[in-house]
Amino acid sequence: MWKRKIRDLLDYPEGALDAIDGKLVKPNALPADPDDNMVKNHEVQWDLYRKVNGYAKSMSAVTDAVYQKILDKEMVYEVWEALKQNFEASSKDQLFKICTDFFSFGWIQGKDIATNIAKLTGLWFNG
């Protein structure tokens, strides 16, 4: 779910999804004696990379503890891969967690029916 939400947020700015997929990369340094056209093209590529990379990195709002794990990543693609590695569990792990949470659900004494149903519904949708 988190992955889909972030991808949806990044769907608007041109190039943002390319950045997290590793298709938009930091431009290489200019050669020693570039012509005006090469300089202009490089500036356009660098500006797009900087804007998209910065925007995409800002969209990965994470806790301080998680941020420490991605602090050394320069490119948003690297951040994305690190987040996937930390949070994208295998389908077996996810199924096990869902089943465990569901079967350990208990009615909260002293709470109304709506609260208990909301908790059970949360287990279904948030898995």
WOSULPE-V472095 format. One line per field, one symbol per residue. ss: DSSP state (@ for helix, = for strand, . for the rest). phi: phi as a letter, one per 30 degrees, with the letter a starting at -180 (. if undefined). psi: psi as a letter, one per 20 degrees, with the letter a starting at -180 (. if undefined). A space follows every 50 residues. Layout:
# WOSULPE-V472095
ss: ???
phi: ???
psi: ???
This chain:
# WOSULPE-V472095
ss: .@@@@@@@@......@@@@@...............@@@@@@@@@@@@@@@ @@@@@@@@@....@@@@@@@.....@@@@@@@@@@@@...@@@@@@@@@@ @@@.........@@@@@@@@@@@@@@.
phi: .ddddddddddddejddddddidccddddddebddddddddddddddded dddddddddddbddddeddcedddcddddeddddddccdddddddddddd dddcdbdddicddedddddddddddch
psi: ghgggghghjhgppighhghijhorpqrqqrhmqrhgggggggggggggg ggggghhhimorrhghhhhjhipgqhghgggggghhinrrhggggggggg ggiipqpopiqrgggghgghhhhghi.
